[in-house]
Amino acid sequence: MTKDQRNKYYWDQIWLKFKAGDRDSFEEIYNQFVDQLYAYGSKITTNRELLKDCIQDLFMDLYKYSPNLQNPEFLEFYLYKSLKNSIIKRLQKEKRLEFFNPEYNSFNLTFFVESEGSQDDSQNEQIESLLNVLKELDDKKRELLFLKFDSGLNYKEIGDLLNMKPDTVKKQVYRIIHFLRENYKSKILTLFSICCRT
């Protein structure tokens, strides 16, 4: 069983416990995904208050309707997709489309380990080097890397979120990695393995 499969199995079990009314499981889902949802939602809208409301409404609806919810194939994708739909509906309802960001500009790639505070000096230097490299990429490339390495979504799920074909997503990620390898040697993948959840 691969790491991804173990993670999927784990979250499938947490989801089933949550649907059965286990409050600890609900809190675990919230704590695990809320920061990722905010990072992704900030790509869709520049209205931070509306984004926070949508995230809050998402989790309130999950809790309220938990017994009747279906079992998602992949929990993280389900949450991302639900949040995206919620934001767009809210913006349309409130006629505040000036806050909608169709090109997903100014995307900031964030890493799980940045908040851990447990790296030694060597790892901190490596992380710093990687972040400097990523700043040189355009917004779309940073978003693809975020979704590929920091979200755990597969190519089909990334494509669904970005309205791209899975093969196109795969090719784009390959080209970005190839570019990084060519310009920053093979150490770039080592840096990703330190900085990103896979």
N, C-alpha and C positions, 0 to 999 in steps of 0.2 A: 504494500500500500504506500503510495507516494505521500509527501507532505501535504499537497493540495487535497488529496483524497481524505487524509486524516482530518484536516481542517473542515472539510465539507461534512464529514461524518459528525464531527464534534458540534458544529453549529446546527446541523439537522436535529441532533438530540436536544440542544439547548432550546431550539424553536419549539419542539414538541412539548418540552417541560413548560415553556412559556405559555403555550396554548392551553395547557392543562391547569394554568393558574399559578404557576410558580413565580413569585415576585422577584426572587434572586436572579432567575434566568432573564427576566425582562430588564433588570438593572444591568446585567452583564452585556446584553445586546446593546443597550444604550451607551454604556461606557466604552465599549469596543468601537462603535461606529460613529458616534456623534461628531467627533473632530473630523473624520474623513468626509462625512456628509457636509459639514460646513465648508471644508476646503473645496469640495466639488460644487456645492451650491453657489459659492462666491464666484464661480466661473459663469454661472447662468444669469445672475442678477447682481447689480451693484448696490441694491437696496439691502443693507445689512439687517435692518429691523424686520423687513418682510421675510428675509431668509431665516432668521431666528424663529419667527412665528411659524413658518412652514415646517421647520424641523420639529418644533414643539407639537404642532398639530399632527405631524406624521406619527410621532410616538404615542400621542394621546389616542389617536385612532387605532393604532396597533393594540394598545391596552384595552380599549373599549370593545373592539370587535374581535379580539383574539380567538374566541371559541369558533368563530365562523370563517377564519382566514384559511386559505389553502396553504399547502406546504410548498414554499418556493424551491425551485431547482437549485438556486444559489442565492443565499440570503443577502449577501452584499449587493449583488446586482439588483435584487428586488427593492432594496432600500434606496439605491441610487436612482432607479427608474421612477419609483414612487415620488421621491423628492423632486425630481426634475418636472414631472407632470404637475405636481402640486404648485410649484413656483410659477410655471407658465399659466396655469389656470387662474391663480391669484392675480397675476399681473394683468391678464386679460379682463378679469372681472372688475378689477379696480381701475381699469383703463390707464395703467401706469407703465405702458410698454417702453417708456423712455429709460426705464431701469433694466430692461431686458438687454442682454449682451449677446447678440446672435453670433458674433465672431469669437466669443470667448477670449477677449483680449486680456493682457496683463496677468496671465496665469502664473502663479507662484508655486513651483514644485516644493512640497514639504516632505520631510522624512520623519518617520517614526522615532528614530534614534535621537533626533535633536532634542527631544524632551526627556530622554532617559537619564542623562547626566552621569553615566557610568563609564564613559569611554576614557581610555588613557590618552596621553598627549599625542601619541603616534596616530591613533584612530581619529582624534580631533583634527589633526593636520590633513589626513586623508579625506575626511568629510568636507573640510574647508576647500580642498582642491577640487573635489567633485562639484560642489555648489558653484564655484567660480566657473568651471567648465559649462555647467548647465545654463548659467546666465547668458552665455554666448549663443544659445539656441533660441529660435523664435518661439512664440507662445504655443503654437499648435504642436510643435515637437515636444515641448515640455509637458503639455497635457497628455500626449500619447505615452510618454515615459511614466508619468504619474499613474495613469490607468493601468499600464502594463506591469509596472514594478511595485507600485505602492498600494494598489487597490485589490490585486489578486483576481481581477476579472479576466475571462478568456477573450480571445479575439472576436468571437461572435458577439459577446456582451458589450465589448468596447465599441464595436461597429454599430450596435443598436443604439447606444448612447450618442454616438457622434454622426449617425446617419451615413455610415461608411460600410462598404462590404468587408467581411472578415479578411478576405485575401488582400484587400487594399491596406487594411490596418496592419496586417502581418508584414507586408512589403515596406510600409512606411517605418515601422519599428526596426526592421532589418537594416534599412538604409541609415537610420539614425545611429544604430549601434555600429554599423560599418564605418560611418563618418567618425565616430568617437574613437574607434579602434585605430583608424588610419592616422588620426591627429594626436591621440593621447595614449597610444600603445595599448597593450592588453590589460594594463592595470585598471582601465576603466571598469571592467567587469568585476574586478576585485572590490573596487570602491562601491559599486552597486550592491554587491553581496553584503557589505558592511552597512550600507545606508538604507537599504530598502527591504521591506518585507516581501517575500516571494511565496 
